[in-house]
Amino acid sequence: MALVIAVEDPRQPDVRAVVDRHLAFARAVTPPELVFAFDLESLRAPSITFCVGRVDGEAVAIGALHELDPTHGELKSMHVVAERRGEGLAQAMVEHLLGLARARGMTRVSLETGAEPEFAPAHRLYARLGFAPCPPFGPYDERSVCMTRALG
């Protein structure tokens, strides 16, 4: 399996299908007022770098780096299609996005994810990659799980 991660347009049909799956998952397991997943237009904002992970040309993972300010980034829209989970694709995407953040001079990357049981694998992944719980930031509140990591 050779994963290739690159900046791509989320409007491509195969990528849009992964974005749609991400949004459907978020909406299915999270109370509506706590769904902060970005839609296609939000993923095209100038402050967003949207990446796609492909295996043999197939879009199987997405993730974005949102520039909150020049030194602080946020991971957004992290999703691996269900059929490919457990293969290390999410970890590879997070590491790729952290590399982008470092290259841009960011010193901190944070994230928000759901508190529901369906998000437990994400919580474990982020903790394993050095993210620690932090107070809510931006539009989030205590009903979300927020985590942060300093970049060395």
N, CA, C and O atoms as a GROMACS GRO file, in nm:
protein
  608
    1MET      N    1   0.085  -0.118   0.000
    1MET     CA    2   0.000   0.000   0.000
    1MET      C    3   0.089   0.124   0.000
    1MET      O    4   0.170   0.142   0.091
    2ALA      N    5   0.074   0.207  -0.100
    2ALA     CA    6   0.150   0.332  -0.106
    2ALA      C    7   0.051   0.447  -0.096
    2ALA      O    8  -0.026   0.474  -0.189
    3LEU      N    9   0.053   0.515   0.017
    3LEU     CA   10  -0.033   0.631   0.038
    3LEU      C   11   0.036   0.754  -0.016
    3LEU      O   12   0.153   0.779   0.015
    4VAL      N   13  -0.034   0.831  -0.096
    4VAL     CA   14   0.015   0.958  -0.148
    4VAL      C   15  -0.078   1.066  -0.096
    4VAL      O   16  -0.198   1.062  -0.119
    5ILE      N   17  -0.020   1.165  -0.025
    5ILE     CA   18  -0.099   1.275   0.030
    5ILE      C   19  -0.058   1.402  -0.042
    5ILE      O   20   0.060   1.433  -0.054
    6ALA      N   21  -0.158   1.476  -0.090
    6ALA     CA   22  -0.131   1.600  -0.163
    6ALA      C   23  -0.245   1.698  -0.141
    6ALA      O   24  -0.357   1.660  -0.107
    7VAL      N   25  -0.214   1.826  -0.162
    7VAL     CA   26  -0.316   1.931  -0.159
    7VAL      C   27  -0.402   1.913  -0.284
    7VAL      O   28  -0.351   1.904  -0.396
    8GLU      N   29  -0.533   1.908  -0.263
    8GLU     CA   30  -0.625   1.891  -0.374
    8GLU      C   31  -0.751   1.974  -0.352
    8GLU      O   32  -0.775   2.025  -0.243
    9ASP      N   33  -0.830   1.985  -0.457
    9ASP     CA   34  -0.957   2.056  -0.454
    9ASP      C   35  -1.065   1.961  -0.400
    9ASP      O   36  -1.083   1.852  -0.454
   10PRO      N   37  -1.136   2.001  -0.295
   10PRO     CA   38  -1.239   1.912  -0.240
   10PRO      C   39  -1.360   1.892  -0.332
   10PRO      O   40  -1.444   1.806  -0.305
   11ARG      N   41  -1.371   1.970  -0.439
   11ARG     CA   42  -1.486   1.958  -0.528
   11ARG      C   43  -1.474   1.846  -0.630
   11ARG      O   44  -1.570   1.818  -0.702
   12GLN      N   45  -1.358   1.781  -0.638
   12GLN     CA   46  -1.345   1.668  -0.730
   12GLN      C   47  -1.445   1.560  -0.691
   12GLN      O   48  -1.464   1.536  -0.572
   13PRO      N   49  -1.511   1.496  -0.785
   13PRO     CA   50  -1.618   1.401  -0.750
   13PRO      C   51  -1.577   1.293  -0.651
   13PRO      O   52  -1.651   1.266  -0.557
   14ASP      N   53  -1.460   1.232  -0.670
   14ASP     CA   54  -1.422   1.124  -0.577
   14ASP      C   55  -1.387   1.180  -0.439
   14ASP      O   56  -1.411   1.114  -0.338
   15VAL      N   57  -1.331   1.299  -0.434
   15VAL     CA   58  -1.298   1.361  -0.306
   15VAL      C   59  -1.426   1.410  -0.238
   15VAL      O   60  -1.443   1.395  -0.118
   16ARG      N   61  -1.513   1.468  -0.317
   16ARG     CA   62  -1.641   1.515  -0.262
   16ARG      C   63  -1.715   1.399  -0.195
   16ARG      O   64  -1.780   1.418  -0.092
   17ALA      N   65  -1.704   1.280  -0.252
   17ALA     CA   66  -1.770   1.163  -0.192
   17ALA      C   67  -1.715   1.135  -0.053
   17ALA      O   68  -1.791   1.097   0.037
   18VAL      N   69  -1.584   1.152  -0.033
   18VAL     CA   70  -1.526   1.131   0.100
   18VAL      C   71  -1.569   1.242   0.195
   18VAL      O   72  -1.600   1.216   0.311
   19VAL      N   73  -1.572   1.366   0.146
   19VAL     CA   74  -1.620   1.478   0.229
   19VAL      C   75  -1.764   1.452   0.270
   19VAL      O   76  -1.800   1.474   0.386
   20ASP      N   77  -1.846   1.406   0.176
   20ASP     CA   78  -1.986   1.376   0.208
   20ASP      C   79  -1.998   1.267   0.314
   20ASP      O   80  -2.083   1.276   0.402
   21ARG      N   81  -1.913   1.165   0.305
   21ARG     CA   82  -1.914   1.059   0.406
   21ARG      C   83  -1.875   1.114   0.542
   21ARG      O   84  -1.933   1.077   0.644
   22HIS      N   85  -1.777   1.204   0.544
   22HIS     CA   86  -1.733   1.267   0.669
   22HIS      C   87  -1.848   1.347   0.731
   22HIS      O   88  -1.875   1.334   0.850
   23LEU      N   89  -1.914   1.428   0.651
   23LEU     CA   90  -2.025   1.509   0.701
   23LEU      C   91  -2.140   1.420   0.748
   23LEU      O   92  -2.201   1.448   0.852
   24ALA      N   93  -2.170   1.314   0.675
   24ALA     CA   94  -2.278   1.223   0.714
   24ALA      C   95  -2.247   1.157   0.847
   24ALA      O   96  -2.335   1.144   0.933
   25PHE      N   97  -2.121   1.114   0.865
   25PHE     CA   98  -2.081   1.053   0.993
   25PHE      C   99  -2.098   1.154   1.106
   25PHE      O  100  -2.157   1.122   1.209
   26ALA      N  101  -2.045   1.275   1.088
   26ALA     CA  102  -2.053   1.376   1.193
   26ALA      C  103  -2.199   1.405   1.230
   26ALA      O  104  -2.232   1.416   1.348
   27ARG      N  105  -2.283   1.417   1.130
   27ARG     CA  106  -2.424   1.449   1.155
   27ARG      C  107  -2.500   1.333   1.217
   27ARG      O  108  -2.599   1.354   1.287
   28ALA      N  109  -2.455   1.211   1.191
   28ALA     CA  110  -2.524   1.093   1.243
   28ALA      C  111  -2.496   1.069   1.391
   28ALA      O  112  -2.581   1.016   1.463
   29VAL      N  113  -2.378   1.108   1.438
   29VAL     CA  114  -2.339   1.073   1.576
   29VAL      C  115  -2.326   1.193   1.669
   29VAL      O  116  -2.301   1.176   1.789
   30THR      N  117  -2.342   1.314   1.616
   30THR     CA  118  -2.320   1.436   1.695
   30THR      C  119  -2.447   1.520   1.699
   30THR      O  120  -2.514   1.533   1.597
   31PRO      N  121  -2.482   1.578   1.813
   31PRO     CA  122  -2.596   1.670   1.816
   31PRO      C  123  -2.576   1.782   1.714
   31PRO      O  124  -2.464   1.831   1.699
   32PRO      N  125  -2.681   1.823   1.645
   32PRO     CA  126  -2.667   1.921   1.536
   32PRO      C  127  -2.590   2.047   1.574
   32PRO      O  128  -2.512   2.098   1.493
   33GLU      N  129  -2.611   2.098   1.693
   33GLU     CA  130  -2.544   2.222   1.732
   33GLU      C  131  -2.395   2.204   1.759
   33GLU      O  132  -2.322   2.302   1.777
   34LEU      N  133  -2.350   2.077   1.761
   34LEU     CA  134  -2.209   2.050   1.787
   34LEU      C  135  -2.135   1.996   1.665
   34LEU      O  136  -2.021   1.951   1.676
   35VAL      N  137  -2.199   2.001   1.548
   35VAL     CA  138  -2.133   1.958   1.425
   35VAL      C  139  -2.054   2.077   1.371
   35VAL      O  140  -2.112   2.174   1.322
   36PHE      N  141  -1.922   2.068   1.380
   36PHE     CA  142  -1.835   2.175   1.333
   36PHE      C  143  -1.757   2.135   1.208
   36PHE      O  144  -1.665   2.205   1.167
   37ALA      N  145  -1.794   2.022   1.149
   37ALA     CA  146  -1.726   1.975   1.029
   37ALA      C  147  -1.745   2.077   0.916
   37ALA      O  148  -1.854   2.131   0.897
   38PHE      N  149  -1.638   2.102   0.841
   38PHE     CA  150  -1.643   2.198   0.732
   38PHE      C  151  -1.709   2.136   0.609
   38PHE      O  152  -1.685   2.021   0.574
   39ASP      N  153  -1.793   2.216   0.543
   39ASP     CA  154  -1.852   2.175   0.416
   39ASP      C  155  -1.755   2.211   0.302
   39ASP      O  156  -1.647   2.264   0.326
   40LEU      N  157  -1.796   2.181   0.178
   40LEU     CA  158  -1.707   2.202   0.064
   40LEU      C  159  -1.660   2.346   0.052
   40LEU      O  160  -1.542   2.371   0.028
   41GLU      N  161  -1.750   2.441   0.068
   41GLU     CA  162  -1.710   2.581   0.054
   41GLU      C  163  -1.614   2.623   0.164
   41GLU      O  164  -1.518   2.694   0.138
   42SER      N  165  -1.639   2.579   0.287
   42SER     CA  166  -1.549   2.612   0.397
   42SER      C  167  -1.409   2.554   0.373
   42SER      O  168  -1.309   2.616   0.410
   43LEU      N  169  -1.403   2.437   0.312
   43LEU     CA  170  -1.274   2.373   0.285
   43LEU      C  171  -1.195   2.445   0.177
   43LEU      O  172  -1.076   2.417   0.159
   44ARG      N  173  -1.257   2.538   0.107
   44ARG     CA  174  -1.190   2.614   0.001
   44ARG      C  175  -1.146   2.753   0.048
   44ARG      O  176  -1.092   2.831  -0.031
   45ALA      N  177  -1.168   2.785   0.176
   45ALA     CA  178  -1.131   2.916   0.229
   45ALA      C  179  -0.979   2.936   0.220
   45ALA      O  180  -0.904   2.839   0.225
   46PRO      N  181  -0.935   3.061   0.207
   46PRO     CA  182  -0.791   3.087   0.197
   46PRO      C  183  -0.710   3.040   0.319
   46PRO      O  184  -0.591   3.011   0.306
   47SER      N  185  -0.774   3.031   0.435
   47SER     CA  186  -0.702   2.989   0.556
   47SER      C  187  -0.692   2.836   0.568
   47SER      O  188  -0.636   2.786   0.666
   48ILE      N  189  -0.745   2.763   0.471
   48ILE     CA  190  -0.749   2.616   0.475
   48ILE      C  191  -0.654   2.557   0.371
   48ILE      O  192  -0.653   2.598   0.256
   49THR      N  193  -0.576   2.459   0.415
   49THR     CA  194  -0.501   2.375   0.322
   49THR      C  195  -0.565   2.237   0.331
   49THR      O  196  -0.554   2.169   0.433
   50PHE      N  197  -0.630   2.196   0.223
   50PHE     CA  198  -0.705   2.070   0.221
   50PHE      C  199  -0.622   1.963   0.151
   50PHE      O  200  -0.574   1.983   0.039
   51CYS      N  201  -0.606   1.850   0.217
   51CYS     CA  202  -0.525   1.740   0.164
   51CYS      C  203  -0.608   1.614   0.146
   51CYS      O  204  -0.703   1.587   0.219
   52VAL      N  205  -0.568   1.539   0.046
   52VAL     CA  206  -0.632   1.411   0.015
   52VAL      C  207  -0.526   1.302   0.018
   52VAL      O  208  -0.416   1.319  -0.036
   53GLY      N  209  -0.559   1.190   0.082
   53GLY     CA  210  -0.474   1.074   0.081
   53GLY      C  211  -0.531   0.974  -0.018
   53GLY      O  212  -0.649   0.939  -0.014
   54ARG      N  213  -0.446   0.928  -0.108
   54ARG     CA  214  -0.488   0.832  -0.211
   54ARG      C  215  -0.402   0.706  -0.205
   54ARG      O  216  -0.282   0.712  -0.183
   55VAL      N  217  -0.468   0.592  -0.225
   55VAL     CA  218  -0.401   0.464  -0.239
   55VAL      C  219  -0.440   0.412  -0.376
   55VAL      O  220  -0.559   0.396  -0.405
   56ASP      N  221  -0.341   0.386  -0.459
   56ASP     CA  222  -0.366   0.342  -0.597
   56ASP      C  223  -0.464   0.436  -0.668
   56ASP      O  224  -0.549   0.390  -0.745
   57GLY      N  225  -0.451   0.566  -0.643
   57GLY     CA  226  -0.534   0.665  -0.708
   57GLY      C  227  -0.670   0.688  -0.646
   57GLY      O  228  -0.740   0.782  -0.684
   58GLU      N  229  -0.708   0.604  -0.552
   58GLU     CA  230  -0.840   0.615  -0.488
   58GLU      C  231  -0.833   0.706  -0.366
   58GLU      O  232  -0.748   0.688  -0.279
   59ALA      N  233  -0.924   0.805  -0.358
   59ALA     CA  234  -0.932   0.894  -0.242
   59ALA      C  235  -0.984   0.814  -0.123
   59ALA      O  236  -1.098   0.767  -0.124
   60VAL      N  237  -0.901   0.800  -0.020
   60VAL     CA  238  -0.937   0.719   0.096
   60VAL      C  239  -0.928   0.796   0.228
   60VAL      O  240  -0.975   0.747   0.331
   61ALA      N  241  -0.869   0.915   0.225
   61ALA     CA  242  -0.852   0.993   0.348
   61ALA      C  243  -0.850   1.141   0.314
   61ALA      O  244  -0.803   1.181   0.207
   62ILE      N  245  -0.901   1.221   0.406
   62ILE     CA  246  -0.894   1.366   0.391
   62ILE      C  247  -0.850   1.427   0.523
   62ILE      O  248  -0.865   1.366   0.629
   63GLY      N  249  -0.798   1.547   0.515
   63GLY     CA  250  -0.761   1.623   0.633
   63GLY      C  251  -0.725   1.764   0.590
   63GLY      O  252  -0.685   1.787   0.476
   64ALA      N  253  -0.740   1.856   0.682
   64ALA     CA  254  -0.711   1.995   0.649
   64ALA      C  255  -0.637   2.063   0.764
   64ALA      O  256  -0.652   2.026   0.881
   65LEU      N  257  -0.557   2.161   0.727
   65LEU     CA  258  -0.490   2.247   0.824
   65LEU      C  259  -0.554   2.385   0.811
   65LEU      O  260  -0.549   2.447   0.705
   66HIS      N  261  -0.614   2.431   0.919
   66HIS     CA  262  -0.679   2.562   0.924
   66HIS      C  263  -0.584   2.656   0.999
   66HIS      O  264  -0.550   2.630   1.114
   67GLU      N  265  -0.543   2.763   0.934
   67GLU     CA  266  -0.456   2.861   0.998
   67GLU      C  267  -0.540   2.953   1.085
   67GLU      O  268  -0.612   3.039   1.034
   68LEU      N  269  -0.530   2.936   1.216
   68LEU     CA  270  -0.601   3.024   1.309
   68LEU      C  271  -0.529   3.157   1.322
   68LEU      O  272  -0.592   3.263   1.328
   69ASP      N  273  -0.397   3.151   1.326
   69ASP     CA  274  -0.311   3.269   1.319
   69ASP      C  275  -0.175   3.218   1.272
   69ASP      O  276  -0.158   3.097   1.258
   70PRO      N  277  -0.078   3.305   1.248
   70PRO     CA  278   0.049   3.257   1.190
   70PRO      C  279   0.123   3.152   1.273
   70PRO      O  280   0.208   3.081   1.219
   71THR      N  281   0.093   3.141   1.402
   71THR     CA  282   0.164   3.044   1.485
   71THR      C  283   0.077   2.929   1.534
   71THR      O  284   0.127   2.836   1.598
   72HIS      N  285  -0.053   2.933   1.504
   72HIS     CA  286  -0.147   2.834   1.558
   72HIS      C  287  -0.235   2.778   1.446
   72HIS      O  288  -0.306   2.852   1.379
   73GLY      N  289  -0.228   2.647   1.429
   73GLY     CA  290  -0.311   2.579   1.330
   73GLY      C  291  -0.411   2.488   1.397
   73GLY      O  292  -0.397   2.452   1.514
   74GLU      N  293  -0.511   2.450   1.320
   74GLU     CA  294  -0.613   2.357   1.369
   74GLU      C  295  -0.631   2.246   1.266
   74GLU      O  296  -0.642   2.272   1.147
   75LEU      N  297  -0.635   2.122   1.313
   75LEU     CA  298  -0.669   2.010   1.226
   75LEU      C  299  -0.820   2.010   1.206
   75LEU      O  300  -0.895   2.024   1.302
   76LYS      N  301  -0.863   1.996   1.081
   76LYS     CA  302  -1.005   1.993   1.048
   76LYS      C  303  -1.031   1.879   0.949
   76LYS      O  304  -0.941   1.833   0.879
   77SER      N  305  -1.155   1.836   0.947
   77SER     CA  306  -1.205   1.744   0.844
   77SER      C  307  -1.121   1.619   0.829
   77SER      O  308  -1.099   1.571   0.717
   78MET      N  309  -1.073   1.566   0.941
   78MET     CA  310  -0.998   1.440   0.937
   78MET      C  311  -1.097   1.325   0.916
   78MET      O  312  -1.192   1.310   0.993
   79HIS      N  313  -1.074   1.246   0.813
   79HIS     CA  314  -1.162   1.132   0.788
   79HIS      C  315  -1.090   1.028   0.702
   79HIS      O  316  -1.023   1.062   0.604
   80VAL      N  317  -1.105   0.905   0.740
   80VAL     CA  318  -1.060   0.791   0.661
   80VAL      C  319  -1.184   0.707   0.632
   80VAL      O  320  -1.263   0.679   0.722
   81VAL      N  321  -1.201   0.668   0.506
   81VAL     CA  322  -1.319   0.588   0.472
   81VAL      C  323  -1.319   0.460   0.555
   81VAL      O  324  -1.213   0.402   0.581
   82ALA      N  325  -1.437   0.418   0.595
   82ALA     CA  326  -1.451   0.306   0.689
   82ALA      C  327  -1.378   0.180   0.642
   82ALA      O  328  -1.321   0.107   0.722
   83GLU      N  329  -1.381   0.155   0.512
   83GLU     CA  330  -1.320   0.033   0.458
   83GLU      C  331  -1.167   0.031   0.473
   83GLU      O  332  -1.106  -0.075   0.460
   84ARG      N  333  -1.106   0.146   0.499
   84ARG     CA  334  -0.960   0.153   0.506
   84ARG      C  335  -0.909   0.189   0.645
   84ARG      O  336  -0.790   0.216   0.662
   85ARG      N  337  -0.996   0.190   0.744
   85ARG     CA  338  -0.952   0.223   0.880
   85ARG      C  339  -0.865   0.111   0.936
   85ARG      O  340  -0.880  -0.006   0.899
   86GLY      N  341  -0.775   0.147   1.024
   86GLY     CA  342  -0.686   0.048   1.084
   86GLY      C  343  -0.561   0.022   1.004
   86GLY      O  344  -0.483  -0.068   1.039
   87GLU      N  345  -0.539   0.098   0.897
   87GLU     CA  346  -0.421   0.078   0.812
   87GLU      C  347  -0.314   0.185   0.832
   87GLU      O  348  -0.214   0.187   0.761
   88GLY      N  349  -0.334   0.274   0.929
   88GLY     CA  350  -0.236   0.378   0.954
   88GLY      C  351  -0.253   0.504   0.870
   88GLY      O  352  -0.168   0.592   0.872
   89LEU      N  353  -0.363   0.511   0.796
   89LEU     CA  354  -0.384   0.626   0.707
   89LEU      C  355  -0.411   0.754   0.786
   89LEU      O  356  -0.361   0.861   0.748
   90ALA      N  357  -0.487   0.746   0.893
   90ALA     CA  358  -0.515   0.866   0.973
   90ALA      C  359  -0.386   0.920   1.035
   90ALA      O  360  -0.363   1.040   1.034
   91GLN      N  361  -0.304   0.831   1.089
   91GLN     CA  362  -0.178   0.875   1.147
   91GLN      C  363  -0.091   0.942   1.041
   91GLN      O  364  -0.030   1.046   1.066
   92ALA      N  365  -0.085   0.884   0.923
   92ALA     CA  366  -0.006   0.943   0.815
   92ALA      C  367  -0.059   1.081   0.778
   92ALA      O  368   0.020   1.172   0.752
   93MET      N  369  -0.191   1.098   0.776
   93MET     CA  370  -0.248   1.228   0.742
   93MET      C  371  -0.215   1.330   0.850
   93MET      O  372  -0.175   1.442   0.819
   94VAL      N  373  -0.231   1.293   0.977
   94VAL     CA  374  -0.199   1.386   1.086
   94VAL      C  375  -0.051   1.426   1.078
   94VAL      O  376  -0.018   1.544   1.088
   95GLU      N  377   0.036   1.330   1.059
   95GLU     CA  378   0.179   1.361   1.050
   95GLU      C  379   0.209   1.453   0.932
   95GLU      O  380   0.293   1.542   0.942
   96HIS      N  381   0.141   1.432   0.821
   96HIS     CA  382   0.158   1.518   0.704
   96HIS      C  383   0.115   1.662   0.737
   96HIS      O  384   0.186   1.757   0.706
   97LEU      N  385  -0.001   1.676   0.800
   97LEU     CA  386  -0.052   1.809   0.834
   97LEU      C  387   0.038   1.878   0.937
   97LEU      O  388   0.058   1.999   0.930
   98LEU      N  389   0.091   1.802   1.033
   98LEU     CA  390   0.185   1.860   1.129
   98LEU      C  391   0.311   1.908   1.058
   98LEU      O  392   0.367   2.012   1.094
   99GLY      N  393   0.355   1.834   0.958
   99GLY     CA  394   0.470   1.877   0.879
   99GLY      C  395   0.443   2.008   0.805
   99GLY      O  396   0.529   2.095   0.800
  100LEU      N  397   0.323   2.020   0.749
  100LEU     CA  398   0.285   2.147   0.684
  100LEU      C  399   0.287   2.262   0.784
  100LEU      O  400   0.337   2.370   0.755
  101ALA      N  401   0.232   2.237   0.903
  101ALA     CA  402   0.227   2.340   1.005
  101ALA      C  403   0.369   2.384   1.044
  101ALA      O  404   0.397   2.503   1.055
  102ARG      N  405   0.457   2.287   1.065
  102ARG     CA  406   0.596   2.320   1.100
  102ARG      C  407   0.662   2.402   0.989
  102ARG      O  408   0.730   2.502   1.016
  103ALA      N  409   0.642   2.359   0.866
  103ALA     CA  410   0.703   2.429   0.751
  103ALA      C  411   0.655   2.573   0.741
  103ALA      O  412   0.725   2.658   0.687
  104ARG      N  413   0.537   2.600   0.791
  104ARG     CA  414   0.481   2.737   0.787
  104ARG      C  415   0.517   2.817   0.912
  104ARG      O  416   0.475   2.932   0.925
  105GLY      N  417   0.593   2.757   1.002
  105GLY     CA  418   0.636   2.829   1.120
  105GLY      C  419   0.538   2.827   1.236
  105GLY      O  420   0.554   2.902   1.332
  106MET      N  421   0.438   2.742   1.226
  106MET     CA  422   0.343   2.731   1.338
  106MET      C  423   0.412   2.662   1.455
  106MET      O  424   0.496   2.574   1.437
  107THR      N  425   0.374   2.704   1.575
  107THR     CA  426   0.434   2.646   1.695
  107THR      C  427   0.334   2.562   1.774
  107THR      O  428   0.371   2.496   1.871
  108ARG      N  429   0.207   2.565   1.733
  108ARG     CA  430   0.103   2.489   1.802
  108ARG      C  431  -0.003   2.446   1.700
  108ARG      O  432  -0.036   2.520   1.608
  109VAL      N  433  -0.054   2.324   1.720
  109VAL     CA  434  -0.168   2.274   1.641
  109VAL      C  435  -0.269   2.220   1.740
  109VAL      O  436  -0.236   2.145   1.831
  110SER      N  437  -0.394   2.260   1.720
  110SER     CA  438  -0.503   2.215   1.806
  110SER      C  439  -0.609   2.146   1.721
  110SER      O  440  -0.602   2.147   1.598
  111LEU      N  441  -0.706   2.088   1.789
  111LEU     CA  442  -0.815   2.023   1.718
  111LEU      C  443  -0.936   2.015   1.810
  111LEU      O  444  -0.927   2.029   1.932
  112GLU      N  445  -1.049   1.994   1.747
  112GLU     CA  446  -1.176   1.968   1.816
  112GLU      C  447  -1.234   1.843   1.754
  112GLU      O  448  -1.231   1.825   1.633
  113THR      N  449  -1.287   1.758   1.839
  113THR     CA  450  -1.357   1.640   1.789
  113THR      C  451  -1.472   1.610   1.884
  113THR      O  452  -1.482   1.666   1.994
  114GLY      N  453  -1.558   1.521   1.842
  114GLY     CA  454  -1.675   1.490   1.922
  114GLY      C  455  -1.640   1.417   2.051
  114GLY      O  456  -1.534   1.356   2.064
  115ALA      N  457  -1.732   1.426   2.145
  115ALA     CA  458  -1.716   1.357   2.273
  115ALA      C  459  -1.788   1.222   2.274
  115ALA      O  460  -1.773   1.145   2.368
  116GLU      N  461  -1.866   1.194   2.170
  116GLU     CA  462  -1.943   1.071   2.162
  116GLU      C  463  -1.851   0.949   2.152
  116GLU      O  464  -1.737   0.962   2.107
  117PRO      N  465  -1.898   0.831   2.192
  117PRO     CA  466  -1.815   0.710   2.189
  117PRO      C  467  -1.758   0.679   2.050
  117PRO      O  468  -1.651   0.619   2.040
  118GLU      N  469  -1.828   0.718   1.946
  118GLU     CA  470  -1.780   0.690   1.810
  118GLU      C  471  -1.647   0.760   1.779
  118GLU      O  472  -1.577   0.723   1.685
  119PHE      N  473  -1.612   0.862   1.860
  119PHE     CA  474  -1.488   0.935   1.838
  119PHE      C  475  -1.372   0.883   1.923
  119PHE      O  476  -1.262   0.937   1.915
  120ALA      N  477  -1.395   0.780   2.002
  120ALA     CA  478  -1.288   0.726   2.088
  120ALA      C  479  -1.164   0.686   2.010
  120ALA      O  480  -1.053   0.713   2.057
  121PRO      N  481  -1.175   0.621   1.893
  121PRO     CA  482  -1.052   0.590   1.818
  121PRO      C  483  -0.973   0.716   1.781
  121PRO      O  484  -0.850   0.714   1.783
  122ALA      N  485  -1.042   0.824   1.747
  122ALA     CA  486  -0.973   0.949   1.716
  122ALA      C  487  -0.902   1.004   1.839
  122ALA      O  488  -0.788   1.049   1.830
  123HIS      N  489  -0.969   0.999   1.954
  123HIS     CA  490  -0.906   1.047   2.077
  123HIS      C  491  -0.776   0.970   2.104
  123HIS      O  492  -0.675   1.030   2.140
  124ARG      N  493  -0.781   0.839   2.088
  124ARG     CA  494  -0.662   0.756   2.112
  124ARG      C  495  -0.550   0.791   2.013
  124ARG      O  496  -0.434   0.802   2.050
  125LEU      N  497  -0.587   0.808   1.886
  125LEU     CA  498  -0.487   0.843   1.784
  125LEU      C  499  -0.419   0.975   1.820
  125LEU      O  500  -0.296   0.983   1.821
  126TYR      N  501  -0.498   1.077   1.848
  126TYR     CA  502  -0.440   1.208   1.877
  126TYR      C  503  -0.352   1.203   2.002
  126TYR      O  504  -0.245   1.264   2.003
  127ALA      N  505  -0.395   1.133   2.105
  127ALA     CA  506  -0.313   1.121   2.226
  127ALA      C  507  -0.182   1.050   2.194
  127ALA      O  508  -0.076   1.091   2.242
  128ARG      N  509  -0.188   0.945   2.115
  128ARG     CA  510  -0.068   0.870   2.076
  128ARG      C  511   0.030   0.960   1.998
  128ARG      O  512   0.151   0.939   2.003
  129LEU      N  513  -0.024   1.060   1.926
  129LEU     CA  514   0.060   1.150   1.846
  129LEU      C  515   0.100   1.276   1.922
  129LEU      O  516   0.149   1.372   1.862
  130GLY      N  517   0.078   1.277   2.054
  130GLY     CA  518   0.128   1.386   2.135
  130GLY      C  519   0.031   1.498   2.165
  130GLY      O  520   0.070   1.599   2.224
  131PHE      N  521  -0.094   1.483   2.127
  131PHE     CA  522  -0.194   1.585   2.159
  131PHE      C  523  -0.244   1.561   2.301
  131PHE      O  524  -0.260   1.448   2.345
  132ALA      N  525  -0.268   1.670   2.371
  132ALA     CA  526  -0.318   1.664   2.509
  132ALA      C  527  -0.446   1.745   2.520
  132ALA      O  528  -0.464   1.842   2.446
  133PRO      N  529  -0.534   1.707   2.611
  133PRO     CA  530  -0.657   1.785   2.629
  133PRO      C  531  -0.624   1.931   2.660
  133PRO      O  532  -0.525   1.962   2.726
  134CYS      N  533  -0.710   2.019   2.610
  134CYS     CA  534  -0.694   2.162   2.636
  134CYS      C  535  -0.832   2.225   2.651
  134CYS      O  536  -0.932   2.164   2.614
  135PRO      N  537  -0.838   2.346   2.704
  135PRO     CA  538  -0.968   2.414   2.714
  135PRO      C  539  -1.025   2.440   2.574
  135PRO      O  540  -0.950   2.448   2.477
  136PRO      N  541  -1.156   2.453   2.565
  136PRO     CA  542  -1.217   2.485   2.436
  136PRO      C  543  -1.160   2.615   2.379
  136PRO      O  544  -1.124   2.707   2.453
  137PHE      N  545  -1.152   2.622   2.247
  137PHE     CA  546  -1.102   2.741   2.179
  137PHE      C  547  -1.198   2.772   2.063
  137PHE      O  548  -1.281   2.689   2.028
  138GLY      N  549  -1.185   2.889   2.006
  138GLY     CA  550  -1.269   2.925   1.892
  138GLY      C  551  -1.416   2.910   1.924
  138GLY      O  552  -1.462   2.955   2.030
  139PRO      N  553  -1.493   2.847   1.835
  139PRO     CA  554  -1.638   2.835   1.856
  139PRO      C  555  -1.679   2.719   1.946
  139PRO      O  556  -1.799   2.697   1.965
  140TYR      N  557  -1.584   2.645   2.000
  140TYR     CA  558  -1.613   2.523   2.073
  140TYR      C  559  -1.642   2.551   2.220
  140TYR      O  560  -1.607   2.657   2.273
  141ASP      N  561  -1.707   2.453   2.285
  141ASP     CA  562  -1.731   2.464   2.429
  141ASP      C  563  -1.701   2.329   2.494
  141ASP      O  564  -1.649   2.238   2.430
  142GLU      N  565  -1.734   2.318   2.621
  142GLU     CA  566  -1.698   2.198   2.698
  142GLU      C  567  -1.767   2.071   2.650
  142GLU      O  568  -1.734   1.963   2.698
  143ARG      N  569  -1.861   2.080   2.560
  143ARG     CA  570  -1.927   1.960   2.508
  143ARG      C  571  -1.844   1.892   2.399
  143ARG      O  572  -1.877   1.781   2.358
  144SER      N  573  -1.738   1.956   2.354
  144SER     CA  574  -1.647   1.899   2.256
  144SER      C  575  -1.520   1.853   2.328
  144SER      O  576  -1.493   1.894   2.441
  145VAL      N  577  -1.444   1.769   2.261
  145VAL     CA  578  -1.312   1.732   2.308
  145VAL      C  579  -1.213   1.818   2.230
  145VAL      O  580  -1.204   1.807   2.108
  146CYS      N  581  -1.140   1.901   2.301
  146CYS     CA  582  -1.037   1.984   2.238
  146CYS      C  583  -0.900   1.934   2.285
  146CYS      O  584  -0.882   1.899   2.402
  147MET      N  585  -0.805   1.933   2.191
  147MET     CA  586  -0.671   1.887   2.222
  147MET      C  587  -0.572   1.980   2.152
  147MET      O  588  -0.606   2.047   2.055
  148THR      N  589  -0.450   1.982   2.202
  148THR     CA  590  -0.348   2.068   2.142
  148THR      C  591  -0.212   2.001   2.154
  148THR      O  592  -0.191   1.909   2.233
  149ARG      N  593  -0.122   2.049   2.072
  149ARG     CA  594   0.015   1.997   2.073
  149ARG      C  595   0.111   2.107   2.031
  149ARG      O  596   0.088   2.175   1.931
  150ALA      N  597   0.217   2.124   2.108
  150ALA     CA  598   0.323   2.216   2.068
  150ALA      C  599   0.407   2.147   1.961
  150ALA      O  600   0.427   2.025   1.965
  151LEU      N  601   0.456   2.225   1.867
  151LEU     CA  602   0.543   2.172   1.763
  151LEU      C  603   0.686   2.207   1.796
  151LEU      O  604   0.718   2.323   1.823
  152GLY      N  605   0.774   2.107   1.793
  152GLY     CA  606   0.914   2.131   1.823
  152GLY      C  607   0.996   2.148   1.698
  152GLY      O  608   1.116   2.169   1.706
   0.00000   0.00000   0.00000
